[in-house]
């Protein structure tokens, strides 16, 4: 996988799980739990792996679905949380 497109794909996976993407560029995706804005994390690509700003490896490029699910869990987002688009219509 092209590492320049990996963060964009990951950002879409975060959004689909209800996380709010607050910043995304070619290197890093920053996300926030919309239910608790103090819970945030930045994820970047390093040697083919997604790594948090704290140095935790979340997954490999190519496994954006699993990586997004793990970060949603770490940011305490309920698994039945609606997507951002659904939540904004309420």
C-alpha positions in Angstrom: 0.0 0.0 0.0 1.2 3.5 -0.8 2.0 5.1 2.6 0.8 8.5 1.3 -2.8 7.3 0.9 -2.8 5.1 4.0 -3.7 8.1 6.4 -6.6 9.1 4.1 -8.0 5.6 4.1 -7.6 5.4 7.9 -9.4 8.7 8.4 -12.4 7.3 6.5 -12.4 4.2 8.8 -12.3 6.4 11.9 -15.3 8.4 10.6 -17.2 5.3 9.9 -16.8 4.3 13.5 -18.1 7.6 14.8 -14.8 9.2 15.7 -14.3 12.8 14.7 -11.3 13.5 12.5 -9.9 16.8 13.6 -6.8 16.9 11.4 -5.5 14.8 8.6 -2.5 15.2 6.4 -0.1 13.0 4.5 1.6 11.8 7.7 -0.8 11.9 10.6 -4.5 11.6 11.4 -5.8 13.2 14.6 -9.1 12.0 16.0 -11.4 12.8 18.9 -14.2 10.9 20.7 -17.2 13.1 20.0 -18.8 12.0 23.3 -15.8 13.2 25.3 -13.6 15.8 23.4 -10.8 15.4 25.9 -10.1 11.9 24.5 -7.9 12.5 21.4 -5.1 10.7 19.7 -2.9 11.3 16.7 -1.9 8.3 14.5 0.9 8.2 12.0 2.6 5.7 9.7 6.1 4.4 10.6 7.7 1.6 8.8 4.4 0.3 7.5 2.7 0.4 10.9 0.1 2.7 12.4 1.6 4.2 15.6 0.0 6.6 18.1 1.7 9.7 19.4 2.4 7.7 22.6 4.3 5.1 20.6 1.7 2.3 20.6 1.4 0.3 17.5 -2.2 -0.1 16.4 -1.8 -2.2 13.3 -0.2 -2.5 9.9 -1.0 -0.4 6.8 -3.5 -2.5 4.9 -5.5 -3.3 8.0 -7.2 0.1 8.4 -10.4 -1.6 9.6 -8.8 -3.3 12.5 -6.6 -0.3 13.3 -9.7 2.0 13.5 -11.6 -0.4 15.6 -8.7 -0.7 18.1 -8.4 3.1 18.4 -12.1 3.5 18.8 -11.8 1.0 21.7 -8.9 2.9 23.2 -10.8 6.2 23.0 -13.7 4.6 24.8 -16.1 5.0 22.0 -19.1 2.6 22.4 -19.2 0.0 19.7 -22.8 0.9 19.0 -22.1 4.6 18.6 -23.6 6.1 15.5 -21.4 7.5 12.8 -20.6 11.1 12.8 -23.0 11.8 9.9 -25.9 10.3 11.7 -25.0 12.0 15.0 -24.9 15.5 13.3 -28.4 15.0 12.0 -29.9 14.6 15.5 
